[in-house]
Amino acid sequence: MVGVLPEKIDLEIYQGDDFYMTLWVTNPDTGALVNVTGYTFRSQIRATTDSEVILASFTFAVGGLGKVDAHLSGAATGQLPVGNCVWDFEMTNPTGSGQVMTPCAGVVVVTAQVTR
């Protein structure tokens, strides 16, 4: 998976609602699901790619072979600014190499909540 650019996946989030997504991690050479047991995951939303401020961070649960469930709480999405932000999903191999990969990234479109 080294040297592969992230797949572009744009997200639409309704401000103040819990947000869930399932990510399927596959080997780009074979298409086979990757055993993600032991991997560590990070995913952040920022205003721009060069912003120092983290607007929100996802939490994760491994759901089986290749399956990673990601979640943002309603409290976290309620703090996101309306409009466009950016995100990516990073995973670190638990083996001695500690290889870091970013399988996907994209734009986050946040829609303003009405009921507060």
C-alpha positions in Angstrom: 0.0 0.0 0.0 3.0 2.3 0.0 2.9 5.2 -2.4 -0.8 5.0 -3.1 -2.7 8.3 -3.0 -5.8 8.4 -0.8 -9.1 7.7 -2.4 -11.2 10.9 -2.5 -14.3 10.4 -0.3 -16.4 13.5 0.5 -18.6 13.5 3.6 -21.9 15.3 4.3 -22.6 16.0 8.0 -25.6 17.6 9.5 -24.5 19.8 12.3 -25.5 18.5 15.8 -26.3 14.9 14.6 -24.2 11.8 15.4 -22.3 10.7 12.2 -21.4 7.1 11.5 -19.5 5.6 8.6 -18.0 2.2 7.8 -14.6 2.1 6.1 -13.5 -1.0 4.3 -9.7 -1.4 4.1 -8.5 -3.3 1.1 -5.1 -4.1 -0.4 -4.9 -1.9 -3.6 -2.9 -4.5 -5.4 -5.2 -7.5 -4.8 -8.5 -6.0 -3.6 -8.4 -8.4 -0.7 -9.7 -7.1 2.7 -6.9 -6.2 5.1 -6.8 -7.7 8.6 -6.8 -4.5 10.6 -6.5 -6.1 14.0 -3.9 -4.2 16.0 -3.8 -1.2 13.7 -4.2 2.3 15.2 -6.5 4.8 13.5 -6.7 8.6 13.4 -9.0 10.8 11.5 -9.4 14.5 11.9 -11.5 17.3 10.5 -9.8 20.7 10.0 -10.8 23.9 8.3 -8.0 23.5 5.7 -5.2 21.1 5.1 -2.7 23.5 6.7 -4.8 24.5 9.7 -3.3 23.8 13.1 -6.7 23.6 14.8 -8.4 20.2 14.9 -12.2 20.8 14.6 -13.2 17.2 15.4 -11.6 13.7 15.7 -13.4 10.4 14.9 -13.5 7.4 17.3 -13.1 3.9 15.9 -14.2 0.3 16.4 -12.8 -2.6 14.4 -15.8 -4.6 13.1 -14.1 -7.6 11.5 -11.8 -8.3 8.5 -11.2 -5.0 6.8 -14.0 -3.3 8.5 -13.5 -0.1 10.5 -16.5 1.8 12.0 -16.0 5.5 12.6 -18.1 7.8 14.7 -18.5 11.5 15.5 -20.8 12.4 18.3 -23.6 15.0 18.0 -21.6 17.2 20.4 -18.6 17.1 18.1 -20.6 17.8 14.9 -22.4 20.6 16.7 -19.1 22.4 17.0 -18.2 22.1 13.3 -18.5 25.3 11.3 -21.1 25.4 8.5 -19.6 25.1 5.1 -16.6 23.1 3.8 -13.8 21.6 5.8 -11.3 18.8 5.0 -10.7 15.3 6.6 -8.5 12.2 6.2 -8.3 8.7 7.6 -4.9 7.5 8.7 -3.9 4.0 9.9 -0.7 2.7 11.3 0.5 -0.9 10.9 1.2 -2.6 14.2 4.2 -4.6 12.9 7.7 -3.4 13.6 7.6 -1.2 10.5 5.0 1.1 11.9 4.0 2.0 8.3 1.5 4.9 8.2 -1.1 4.8 5.4 -3.9 7.2 4.4 -6.5 5.2 2.5 -9.0 8.1 2.1 -9.4 11.8 2.4 -11.7 14.5 1.1 -14.0 17.4 1.8 -16.5 17.6 4.6 -19.7 19.6 3.8 -21.4 20.7 7.1 -25.1 21.7 6.9 -26.4 24.0 9.6 -28.8 22.5 12.1 -32.2 24.1 12.6 -33.3 22.7 15.9 -31.0 23.7 18.8 
